[in-house]
Amino acid sequence: MASLTELRYVVAVARELHFGRAAARCFVSQPTLSVGVKRLEESLGVQIFERASRSEVQVTPEGRAIIEQAERVLGEMERLEDLAHTRRDPLAAPLRVGLIHTVGPYLLPHLIGRLHELAPRMPIEITEGMTADLAEQLEHGELDVVVLSLPFEAPGVTVEPVYREPFTVAVPADHPLAEQDAVEPDQLAEHDLLLLGRGHCFRDQVLGVCPRCNDGRTFGRLQRTLEGGSLETMRMMVASGAGITVLPCASTENSEATGTRTLVRYLPFGRDIPARDIALASRRRFSRPQAVAVLARSIRETLPACCQPLPAGEPVSRG
């Protein structure tokens, strides 16, 4: 049976066409290399080299096929060693991260640079989607970790709360509410309210803040709820005077970049400020918990100013 050492010897000789230089390349003596090459030839029953002189050689036609296969075997062995190294260093391979639509655009610009500082050999592969779709990809091993809003439970999944994000009310600059310093949740039901479409967890959270919203009739008048496909769409609809909306506070930090700062006024809630908790969800058996921990640290250290980091603790396993 050929050994990897013998394969390395014959590949070195084939490249150098000289036993002395091949021995130096392999950091062994020339007699040691010569014995290894001869042992392999005898084991395979094939003459790999023709000796042109005491040290110089030529590769035989039969030997050429042996050399090519030896190079493939050594290449695969190198890849196997790289794979093992990656397993030994959990921060030396890509991390596949899923984010819900209402988090990704506002978290990633802060996060990427810090993550690269903490784990320069761990690029992240980003997927955005709705919670249900991301949870399915996590279950099937297509994602390593998901950034989502609580509550969330799934069998075999570990959940770690990372930060808390208050909600903000966005109203047109000339809207009656714009004259107030703050808004109470019940006031949302008195105006045309813009909501994300069904399937977005943030829609359900807003309706949880104002249960009477979306009831159809409140205060003796027809109250309309209009749906938008994204937070940015709803912000633009507010700027156009189509209604008011509730936004996670991080999404309001780039309002100047969107050109809506003078058209939209952002108001806090007056009391019992509603907020959502954002968490990392990963499979309990995921082999690289250190990578998830670095991601959590990067998020906590680069949060938008309006968000509150939640202390690192023992992640909670579900199911």
Residue frames relative to the residue before (quaternion, step in Angstrom):
aa qw qx qy qz dx dy dz
M 1.0000 0.0000 0.0000 0.0000 0.00 0.00 0.00
A 0.4255 -0.7117 0.5007 0.2487 3.57 -0.79 1.03
S 0.2900 -0.7366 0.5831 0.1828 3.56 -1.07 0.76
L 0.6287 -0.5286 0.4023 0.4043 3.56 -1.24 0.38
T 0.6127 0.5530 -0.3512 0.4422 3.59 1.05 -0.71
E 0.6622 0.4946 -0.3055 0.4727 3.58 0.94 -0.86
L 0.6281 0.5225 -0.3374 0.4676 3.58 1.02 -0.72
R 0.6420 0.5113 -0.3268 0.4686 3.59 0.99 -0.78
Y 0.6247 0.5457 -0.3390 0.4438 3.60 1.03 -0.76
V 0.7170 0.4490 -0.2825 0.4522 3.59 0.73 -1.00
V 0.6165 0.5254 -0.3527 0.4686 3.61 1.06 -0.63
A 0.6473 0.5102 -0.3211 0.4665 3.60 0.98 -0.80
V 0.6530 0.4998 -0.3189 0.4712 3.60 0.94 -0.81
A 0.6447 0.5243 -0.3230 0.4529 3.59 0.97 -0.84
R 0.6861 0.4737 -0.2907 0.4694 3.59 1.02 -0.69
E 0.7477 0.3949 -0.2173 0.4877 3.58 0.98 -0.81
L 0.1817 -0.8011 0.5339 0.2002 3.59 1.18 -0.69
H 0.6824 0.3743 -0.2651 0.5692 3.53 1.16 0.73
F 0.4383 -0.7313 0.4551 0.2568 3.58 -0.65 1.11
G 0.6543 0.5298 -0.3293 0.4276 3.59 0.93 -0.82
R 0.6914 0.4611 -0.2854 0.4773 3.58 0.88 -0.92
A 0.6261 0.5336 -0.3371 0.4578 3.58 1.08 -0.73
A 0.6329 0.5245 -0.3323 0.4625 3.59 1.02 -0.79
A 0.6502 0.5031 -0.3182 0.4721 3.58 0.96 -0.84
R 0.6294 0.5411 -0.3297 0.4499 3.58 1.02 -0.78
C 0.7392 0.3919 -0.2105 0.5056 3.59 1.07 -0.76
F 0.4080 -0.7400 0.4489 0.2905 3.60 1.32 0.04
V 0.5645 0.5264 -0.4245 0.4734 3.57 0.96 0.96
S 0.5931 -0.5457 0.4334 0.4033 3.55 -1.28 0.17
Q 0.6235 -0.5562 0.3841 0.3927 3.57 -1.19 0.47
P 0.6428 0.5091 -0.3576 0.4469 3.68 0.89 -0.71
T 0.6280 0.5339 -0.3423 0.4509 3.60 0.99 -0.77
L 0.6691 0.4859 -0.3025 0.4740 3.57 0.92 -0.89
S 0.6492 0.5280 -0.3260 0.4398 3.60 0.91 -0.86
V 0.6431 0.5121 -0.3200 0.4710 3.59 0.99 -0.82
G 0.6579 0.5160 -0.3138 0.4500 3.60 0.94 -0.83
V 0.6516 0.5029 -0.3156 0.4721 3.59 0.96 -0.84
K 0.6667 0.5006 -0.3065 0.4593 3.59 0.90 -0.92
R 0.6285 0.5346 -0.3358 0.4544 3.59 1.01 -0.80
L 0.6618 0.4954 -0.3125 0.4679 3.61 0.94 -0.82
E 0.6378 0.5218 -0.3346 0.4572 3.59 0.93 -0.83
E 0.6735 0.4844 -0.2986 0.4718 3.59 0.93 -0.85
S 0.6409 0.5323 -0.3273 0.4459 3.59 1.00 -0.79
L 0.7427 0.3933 -0.2168 0.4967 3.59 0.97 -0.85
G 0.3682 -0.7391 0.4870 0.2846 3.57 1.19 -0.41
V 0.6087 0.5173 -0.3402 0.4961 3.57 1.19 0.59
Q 0.3304 -0.7038 0.5870 0.2257 3.56 -1.02 0.82
I 0.2431 -0.8084 0.5253 0.1070 3.54 -0.49 1.22
F 0.8056 0.1713 -0.0644 0.5635 3.58 1.01 -0.82
E 0.2562 -0.6917 0.6489 0.1864 3.50 -1.33 0.54
R 0.3420 -0.7489 0.5294 0.2049 3.56 -0.77 1.04
A 0.2427 -0.7837 0.5583 0.1234 3.57 -0.51 1.21
S 0.7634 -0.0296 0.0249 0.6448 3.56 1.20 -0.60
R 0.7770 -0.3289 0.2225 0.4884 3.55 -1.24 -0.22
S 0.8121 0.2223 -0.1053 0.5291 3.61 0.99 -0.77
E 0.6906 0.4793 -0.2834 0.4616 3.59 1.05 -0.71
V 0.0912 -0.8056 0.5854 0.0035 3.57 -1.06 0.81
Q 0.2203 -0.7057 0.6460 0.1901 3.52 -1.44 0.12
V 0.4470 -0.6716 0.5176 0.2851 3.57 -1.13 0.62
T 0.3924 -0.7139 0.5298 0.2359 3.58 -0.89 0.94
P 0.6456 -0.5043 0.3791 0.4303 3.64 -1.18 0.34
E 0.6597 0.4848 -0.3129 0.4815 3.59 0.99 -0.80
G 0.6544 0.5380 -0.3038 0.4359 3.53 1.05 -0.81
R 0.5690 0.6068 -0.3866 0.3982 3.58 1.12 -0.63
A 0.6648 0.4935 -0.3072 0.4691 3.60 0.92 -0.87
I 0.6278 0.5286 -0.3348 0.4630 3.58 1.06 -0.75
I 0.6537 0.5187 -0.3134 0.4532 3.58 0.94 -0.90
E 0.6579 0.5182 -0.3168 0.4452 3.59 0.90 -0.92
Q 0.6698 0.4791 -0.3030 0.4796 3.57 0.99 -0.82
A 0.6211 0.5391 -0.3427 0.4541 3.59 1.03 -0.74
E 0.6396 0.5191 -0.3267 0.4634 3.59 1.01 -0.77
R 0.6434 0.5098 -0.3268 0.4684 3.58 1.02 -0.75
V 0.6487 0.5172 -0.3191 0.4581 3.59 0.95 -0.88
L 0.6788 0.4828 -0.2964 0.4672 3.59 0.89 -0.89
G 0.6235 0.5361 -0.3375 0.4582 3.58 1.09 -0.69
E 0.6621 0.4889 -0.3014 0.4814 3.57 0.97 -0.85
M 0.6293 0.5271 -0.3382 0.4601 3.57 1.04 -0.71
E 0.6309 0.5256 -0.3300 0.4655 3.58 1.04 -0.74
R 0.6503 0.5008 -0.3154 0.4763 3.57 1.01 -0.80
L 0.6225 0.5342 -0.3368 0.4623 3.57 1.07 -0.73
E 0.6532 0.5016 -0.3108 0.4745 3.57 1.00 -0.79
D 0.6230 0.5297 -0.3366 0.4670 3.58 1.06 -0.74
L 0.6412 0.5240 -0.3188 0.4611 3.56 1.01 -0.85
A 0.6566 0.5012 -0.3093 0.4712 3.56 0.95 -0.86
H 0.6291 0.5314 -0.3356 0.4575 3.58 1.03 -0.75
T 0.6269 0.5337 -0.3306 0.4614 3.55 1.04 -0.80
R 0.6549 0.5022 -0.3145 0.4691 3.57 0.99 -0.80
R 0.6542 0.4938 -0.3176 0.4768 3.58 1.08 -0.66
D 0.7565 0.2495 -0.1497 0.5858 3.59 1.13 -0.65
P 0.2362 -0.8279 0.4915 0.1314 3.61 -0.02 1.25
L 0.6738 0.4711 -0.3013 0.4831 3.60 1.24 -0.19
A 0.6016 0.5735 -0.3466 0.4348 3.58 1.24 0.39
A 0.6844 0.3923 -0.2961 0.5385 3.58 1.11 0.64
P 0.6392 -0.5380 0.3681 0.4081 3.62 -1.14 0.47
L 0.2238 -0.7308 0.6288 0.1430 3.54 -1.23 0.63
R 0.2605 -0.7824 0.5516 0.1251 3.57 -0.65 1.16
V 0.0496 -0.8370 0.5418 -0.0588 3.54 -0.35 1.33
G 0.1535 -0.7644 0.6203 0.0859 3.55 -0.97 0.93
L 0.0575 -0.7942 0.6048 0.0145 3.58 -1.04 0.79
I 0.4643 -0.6434 0.5194 0.3173 3.55 -1.06 0.72
H 0.6666 -0.5624 0.3255 0.3653 3.56 -1.17 0.70
T 0.7123 0.4692 -0.2696 0.4471 3.60 1.01 -0.73
V 0.6639 0.4608 -0.3067 0.5028 3.60 1.29 0.13
G 0.6429 0.6166 -0.3288 0.3137 3.56 0.73 -1.12
P 0.7366 0.4452 -0.2802 0.4252 3.64 0.56 -1.05
Y 0.7306 0.4387 -0.2283 0.4708 3.59 1.12 -0.60
L 0.6799 0.4675 -0.2804 0.4905 3.58 1.25 -0.37
L 0.6596 0.5759 -0.3212 0.3607 3.58 0.85 -0.98
P 0.6500 0.5223 -0.3638 0.4152 3.67 0.80 -0.76
H 0.6652 0.4776 -0.2977 0.4906 3.59 1.11 -0.63
L 0.7161 0.5356 -0.2366 0.3799 3.53 0.97 -0.99
I 0.6495 0.5997 -0.3446 0.3158 3.57 0.76 -1.08
G 0.6839 0.5053 -0.3037 0.4299 3.59 0.79 -0.96
R 0.6769 0.4860 -0.2973 0.4660 3.58 0.91 -0.91
L 0.6319 0.5277 -0.3391 0.4553 3.58 0.98 -0.77
H 0.6471 0.5112 -0.3242 0.4635 3.58 0.99 -0.78
E 0.6228 0.5315 -0.3432 0.4602 3.60 1.07 -0.66
L 0.7243 0.4438 -0.2449 0.4674 3.58 0.91 -0.92
A 0.8036 0.0797 -0.0118 0.5896 3.59 1.07 -0.72
P 0.0984 -0.8621 0.4942 0.0538 3.61 0.47 1.18
R 0.7078 0.4299 -0.2667 0.4931 3.60 1.18 -0.42
M 0.6500 0.4927 -0.3151 0.4851 3.59 1.25 0.26
P 0.1064 -0.7902 0.6014 0.0510 3.61 -0.04 1.20
I 0.2924 -0.7386 0.5690 0.2125 3.58 -1.19 0.43
E 0.2582 -0.7310 0.6164 0.1379 3.50 -1.14 0.82
I 0.2340 -0.8357 0.4924 0.0659 3.55 -0.48 1.28
T 0.0097 0.7480 -0.6636 0.0065 3.53 -1.12 0.86
E 0.1501 -0.7725 0.6099 0.0936 3.58 -0.95 0.88
G 0.2129 0.7791 -0.5702 0.1505 3.56 -1.09 0.66
M 0.6138 -0.5013 0.4347 0.4277 3.52 -1.34 -0.22
T 0.7005 -0.5051 0.3030 0.4029 3.53 -1.19 0.58
A 0.6726 0.5115 -0.3145 0.4325 3.60 0.81 -0.95
D 0.6747 0.4902 -0.2982 0.4643 3.58 0.94 -0.86
L 0.6623 0.4999 -0.3055 0.4671 3.58 0.95 -0.84
A 0.6294 0.5350 -0.3327 0.4549 3.58 1.02 -0.78
E 0.6447 0.5145 -0.3184 0.4673 3.57 1.02 -0.77
Q 0.6576 0.4966 -0.3091 0.4748 3.58 0.97 -0.81
L 0.6177 0.5313 -0.3399 0.4697 3.58 1.07 -0.69
E 0.6559 0.5240 -0.3058 0.4492 3.56 0.92 -0.93
H 0.7354 0.4263 -0.2241 0.4767 3.58 0.96 -0.87
G 0.5512 -0.6487 0.3853 0.3563 3.59 1.23 0.12
E 0.4679 0.6789 -0.4449 0.3497 3.59 1.23 0.31
L 0.7407 0.2135 -0.1581 0.6171 3.57 1.30 -0.31
D 0.4086 -0.7113 0.5185 0.2414 3.57 -1.16 0.61
V 0.7938 -0.0234 0.0635 0.6044 3.57 1.03 -0.79
V 0.1788 -0.7790 0.5958 0.0785 3.55 -1.12 0.75
V 0.2532 -0.7282 0.6193 0.1486 3.56 -1.06 0.87
L 0.1597 0.8102 -0.5340 0.1814 3.57 -0.42 1.23
S 0.5337 -0.6229 0.4777 0.3147 3.52 -1.36 0.13
L 0.4078 -0.6985 0.5348 0.2443 3.55 -1.04 0.81
P 0.5467 -0.1139 -0.8246 -0.0910 1.55 -2.29 0.97
F 0.0343 0.7725 -0.6336 0.0254 3.53 -1.22 0.64
E 0.0695 0.7762 -0.6234 0.0628 3.54 -0.95 0.93
A 0.1228 0.7568 -0.6363 0.0854 3.54 -1.13 0.77
P 0.5727 -0.6083 0.4122 0.3634 3.60 -1.00 0.72
G 0.8501 0.1807 -0.1351 0.4758 3.55 -1.03 0.83
V 0.5878 0.5757 -0.3579 0.4416 3.58 1.24 0.36
T 0.2707 -0.7380 0.5998 0.1490 3.55 -1.09 0.83
V 0.1263 -0.8044 0.5799 0.0261 3.58 -0.82 1.04
E 0.0376 -0.7954 0.6049 -0.0086 3.57 -0.86 1.02
P 0.3293 -0.7341 0.5558 0.2092 3.64 -0.51 1.10
V 0.1932 -0.8170 0.5395 0.0639 3.57 -0.90 0.96
Y 0.8069 -0.1482 0.1020 0.5626 3.62 0.87 -0.83
R 0.3608 -0.7013 0.5789 0.2071 3.53 -1.37 0.39
E 0.1151 -0.8094 0.5757 0.0104 3.55 -0.89 1.02
P 0.3258 -0.7573 0.5320 0.1930 3.62 -0.51 1.14
F 0.4320 -0.6695 0.5423 0.2664 3.54 -1.33 0.42
T 0.1765 -0.7638 0.6163 0.0752 3.53 -1.25 0.64
V 0.3456 -0.7160 0.5654 0.2197 3.58 -1.11 0.68
A 0.1505 -0.7748 0.6099 0.0706 3.58 -0.92 0.97
V 0.0153 0.7980 -0.5998 0.0559 3.58 -0.76 1.07
P 0.5886 -0.5445 0.4336 0.4111 3.62 -1.15 0.43
A 0.6085 -0.6008 0.3775 0.3552 3.58 -1.05 0.75
D 0.7430 0.3697 -0.2246 0.5107 3.62 1.11 -0.57
H 0.4065 0.7159 -0.4672 0.3223 3.59 1.25 0.35
P 0.6141 -0.5646 0.3925 0.3874 3.64 -1.08 0.60
L 0.6486 0.5243 -0.3322 0.4405 3.61 0.99 -0.73
A 0.5593 0.6319 -0.3898 0.3687 3.59 1.15 -0.49
E 0.6143 0.5523 -0.3474 0.4437 3.59 1.23 -0.36
Q 0.6186 0.5610 -0.3426 0.4305 3.60 1.22 -0.33
D 0.4954 -0.6367 0.5034 0.3096 3.53 -1.31 0.36
A 0.7900 0.0255 0.0175 0.6124 3.56 1.20 -0.57
V 0.3181 -0.7323 0.5751 0.1783 3.55 -1.31 0.35
E 0.3031 -0.7227 0.5899 0.1946 3.55 -1.08 0.77
P 0.6332 -0.5727 0.3510 0.3846 3.62 -1.00 0.72
D 0.6477 0.5389 -0.3360 0.4208 3.62 0.92 -0.82
Q 0.6073 0.5823 -0.3605 0.4026 3.59 1.10 -0.55
L 0.5412 0.6311 -0.4084 0.3767 3.59 1.14 -0.46
A 0.6647 0.5326 -0.3024 0.4278 3.57 1.05 -0.79
E 0.6284 0.5576 -0.3343 0.4271 3.60 1.22 -0.28
H 0.7515 0.3532 -0.1764 0.5285 3.59 1.25 -0.20
D 0.6123 -0.5197 0.4310 0.4114 3.55 -1.28 0.31
L 0.1375 -0.8285 0.5428 0.0103 3.54 -0.54 1.25
L 0.2709 -0.7523 0.5843 0.1391 3.55 -0.91 0.98
L 0.0519 -0.8020 0.5947 -0.0192 3.55 -0.85 1.05
L 0.5291 -0.5605 0.5145 0.3757 3.54 -1.27 0.35
G 0.6123 -0.5683 0.4049 0.3719 3.55 -1.22 0.46
R 0.6684 -0.4963 0.3706 0.4118 3.54 -1.29 0.35
G 0.6780 0.4453 -0.3632 0.4584 3.53 -1.04 0.86
H 0.6289 0.4868 -0.3317 0.5075 3.57 1.24 -0.38
C 0.4412 -0.7070 0.4813 0.2719 3.58 -0.74 1.01
F 0.6061 0.5682 -0.3723 0.4138 3.61 1.06 -0.60
R 0.5687 0.5743 -0.3823 0.4478 3.60 1.10 -0.58
D 0.6818 0.4858 -0.2902 0.4636 3.57 0.85 -0.98
Q 0.6445 0.5251 -0.3275 0.4491 3.57 1.03 -0.73
V 0.6361 0.5120 -0.3309 0.4730 3.59 1.03 -0.74
L 0.6653 0.4846 -0.3063 0.4783 3.58 0.94 -0.83
G 0.5968 0.5466 -0.3615 0.4630 3.57 1.19 -0.44
V 0.6204 0.5267 -0.3314 0.4774 3.57 1.15 -0.62
C 0.7942 0.1270 -0.0376 0.5931 3.57 1.01 -0.85
P 0.1935 -0.8292 0.5115 0.1150 3.63 0.22 1.20
R 0.6694 0.5113 -0.3150 0.4374 3.61 1.06 -0.63
C 0.5214 0.6130 -0.4293 0.4100 3.57 1.22 -0.23
N 0.7998 0.2533 -0.2182 0.4985 3.56 -1.09 0.73
D 0.4431 0.6856 -0.4673 0.3395 3.61 1.19 0.37
G 0.5641 -0.5932 0.3955 0.4166 3.57 1.20 -0.36
R 0.8035 -0.0475 0.0512 0.5911 3.62 0.64 -1.07
T 0.0964 0.7681 -0.6287 0.0745 3.54 -0.90 0.97
F 0.8458 0.1103 -0.1106 0.5101 3.54 -1.12 0.75
G 0.6860 -0.5299 0.2821 0.4110 3.57 0.99 0.84
R 0.7040 0.3878 -0.2816 0.5241 3.61 1.20 0.24
L 0.5540 -0.5874 0.4670 0.3606 3.52 -1.26 0.34
Q 0.1233 -0.7868 0.6017 0.0609 3.54 -0.72 1.07
R 0.2268 -0.7990 0.5460 0.1095 3.56 -0.65 1.10
T 0.1136 -0.7323 0.6607 0.1194 3.51 -1.22 0.57
L 0.1565 -0.7851 0.5972 0.0497 3.52 -0.78 1.08
E 0.3074 -0.7788 0.5241 0.1556 3.57 -0.99 0.82
G 0.1244 -0.7683 0.6248 0.0624 3.52 -1.14 0.79
G 0.5126 -0.6781 0.4418 0.2867 3.55 -1.17 0.55
S 0.7966 0.0801 -0.0376 0.5980 3.58 1.20 -0.37
L 0.6496 -0.5042 0.3857 0.4183 3.55 -1.26 0.27
E 0.6502 0.5170 -0.3282 0.4497 3.59 0.98 -0.75
T 0.6104 0.5317 -0.3503 0.4712 3.59 1.07 -0.69
M 0.6754 0.4871 -0.3020 0.4641 3.58 0.89 -0.88
R 0.6134 0.5374 -0.3547 0.4574 3.61 1.01 -0.70
M 0.6676 0.4934 -0.2975 0.4715 3.59 0.95 -0.86
M 0.6322 0.5208 -0.3313 0.4683 3.58 1.07 -0.71
V 0.6152 0.5171 -0.3424 0.4867 3.58 1.07 -0.69
A 0.6522 0.5259 -0.3168 0.4446 3.59 0.90 -0.90
S 0.6896 0.4688 -0.2776 0.4771 3.58 1.12 -0.67
G 0.5543 -0.6378 0.3769 0.3795 3.59 1.29 -0.07
A 0.4062 0.7474 -0.4524 0.2677 3.59 1.25 0.24
G 0.7744 -0.2362 0.1785 0.5591 3.61 1.13 -0.42
I 0.5032 -0.5970 0.5091 0.3622 3.52 -1.32 -0.38
T 0.0866 -0.7977 0.5924 0.0728 3.57 -1.22 0.23
V 0.3674 -0.6673 0.5923 0.2626 3.52 -1.40 0.11
L 0.0748 -0.8072 0.5856 -0.0032 3.56 -0.88 0.99
P 0.4846 -0.5836 0.5353 0.3715 3.59 -1.19 0.41
C 0.5904 -0.6550 0.3284 0.3384 3.56 -0.82 1.00
A 0.6107 0.5768 -0.3696 0.3971 3.62 1.00 -0.70
S 0.6426 0.5476 -0.3276 0.4242 3.58 1.10 -0.62
T 0.6473 0.5281 -0.3270 0.4417 3.61 1.20 -0.26
E 0.5287 0.6754 -0.4014 0.3213 3.59 1.22 -0.26
N 0.7453 0.3708 -0.2261 0.5058 3.60 1.12 -0.53
S 0.2566 0.8090 -0.5015 0.1678 3.58 1.15 0.47
E 0.6020 0.5527 -0.3692 0.4425 3.60 1.09 -0.56
A 0.6466 0.5262 -0.3234 0.4477 3.57 1.02 -0.79
T 0.6972 0.4567 -0.2783 0.4774 3.59 1.10 -0.62
G 0.4902 -0.6988 0.4107 0.3204 3.58 1.26 -0.06
T 0.5772 0.6134 -0.3688 0.3932 3.59 1.21 0.34
R 0.3753 0.7687 -0.4715 0.2142 3.61 1.21 -0.07
T 0.7372 0.4019 -0.2462 0.4842 3.63 0.89 -0.82
L 0.6794 0.4998 -0.2828 0.4568 3.59 1.23 -0.35
V 0.7603 0.2909 -0.1459 0.5621 3.57 1.21 -0.48
R 0.1611 -0.7545 0.6264 0.1114 3.54 -1.09 0.77
Y 0.2396 -0.7701 0.5802 0.1140 3.55 -0.96 0.97
L 0.0863 -0.8158 0.5716 -0.0179 3.53 -0.72 1.15
P 0.4109 -0.6874 0.5296 0.2795 3.59 -1.02 0.70
F 0.5144 -0.5606 0.5212 0.3868 3.54 -1.31 0.16
G 0.5506 -0.6749 0.3965 0.2900 3.54 -1.04 0.85
R 0.8009 -0.0516 0.0713 0.5923 3.59 0.89 -0.85
D 0.8082 0.1771 -0.1684 0.5357 3.55 -1.21 0.49
I 0.0207 -0.8543 0.5194 -0.0051 3.54 0.83 1.06
P 0.3451 -0.7450 0.5265 0.2207 3.61 -0.61 1.06
A 0.0099 0.7871 -0.6152 0.0422 3.54 -1.14 0.67
R 0.2763 -0.7271 0.5931 0.2078 3.53 -1.30 0.18
D 0.3349 -0.7116 0.5798 0.2130 3.55 -1.20 0.61
I 0.2101 -0.7723 0.5926 0.0910 3.55 -0.84 1.07
A 0.0640 -0.8231 0.5634 -0.0325 3.56 -0.87 1.00
L 0.3844 -0.6572 0.5861 0.2773 3.51 -1.40 0.19
A 0.1038 -0.7781 0.6181 0.0414 3.56 -0.92 0.95
S 0.0826 0.7858 -0.6070 0.0847 3.57 -0.84 0.99
R 0.6027 -0.5549 0.4179 0.3927 3.56 -1.20 0.44
R 0.5528 -0.6382 0.4227 0.3293 3.55 -0.93 0.90
R 0.7357 0.4078 -0.2227 0.4927 3.60 1.04 -0.75
F 0.3280 0.7513 -0.5130 0.2545 3.61 1.21 0.22
S 0.4247 -0.7692 0.4306 0.2063 3.57 -0.71 1.13
R 0.7457 0.3722 -0.2116 0.5105 3.62 1.23 -0.15
P 0.0031 0.8304 -0.5568 0.0175 3.62 0.57 1.06
Q 0.5630 0.5983 -0.3936 0.4125 3.61 1.16 -0.49
A 0.6295 0.5342 -0.3339 0.4548 3.59 1.07 -0.72
V 0.6400 0.5078 -0.3196 0.4800 3.58 1.02 -0.78
A 0.6430 0.5295 -0.3225 0.4496 3.58 1.00 -0.81
V 0.6484 0.5034 -0.3183 0.4742 3.60 1.01 -0.77
L 0.6244 0.5247 -0.3369 0.4704 3.58 1.04 -0.75
A 0.6537 0.5117 -0.3123 0.4619 3.59 0.92 -0.89
R 0.6516 0.5076 -0.3173 0.4659 3.58 0.94 -0.84
S 0.6457 0.5284 -0.3239 0.4461 3.58 0.94 -0.88
I 0.6485 0.5115 -0.3177 0.4658 3.57 0.99 -0.83
R 0.6769 0.5047 -0.3047 0.4407 3.59 0.81 -1.00
E 0.7216 0.4648 -0.2535 0.4460 3.59 1.00 -0.80
T 0.7720 0.3294 -0.1766 0.5142 3.61 1.20 -0.27
L 0.2783 0.8003 -0.4949 0.1926 3.59 1.15 0.47
P 0.5631 -0.5374 0.4910 0.3912 3.58 -1.21 0.44
A 0.6473 -0.5849 0.3305 0.3600 3.57 -1.06 0.78
C 0.6767 0.5189 -0.3075 0.4221 3.60 1.03 -0.67
C 0.6488 0.5316 -0.3123 0.4460 3.60 1.24 -0.30
Q 0.3091 -0.7503 0.5630 0.1569 3.54 -1.19 0.65
P 0.3572 -0.7323 0.5283 0.2388 3.63 -0.62 1.03
L 0.2983 -0.7205 0.5963 0.1904 3.55 -1.07 0.75
P 0.5496 -0.6567 0.3892 0.3393 3.61 -0.83 0.90
A 0.5123 -0.6227 0.4934 0.3260 3.53 -1.12 0.73
G 0.0701 0.7960 -0.5947 0.0888 3.53 -0.86 0.97
E 0.7072 -0.4027 0.3360 0.4741 3.52 -1.26 -0.30
P 0.4095 -0.7101 0.5085 0.2636 3.62 -0.63 1.07
V 0.3908 -0.7235 0.5287 0.2103 3.55 -1.12 0.73
S 0.2724 -0.7590 0.5706 0.1553 3.58 -0.80 1.03
R 0.2061 -0.7747 0.5905 0.0926 3.53 -1.04 0.87
G 0.8594 0.1261 -0.0919 0.4869 3.53 -0.89 0.92
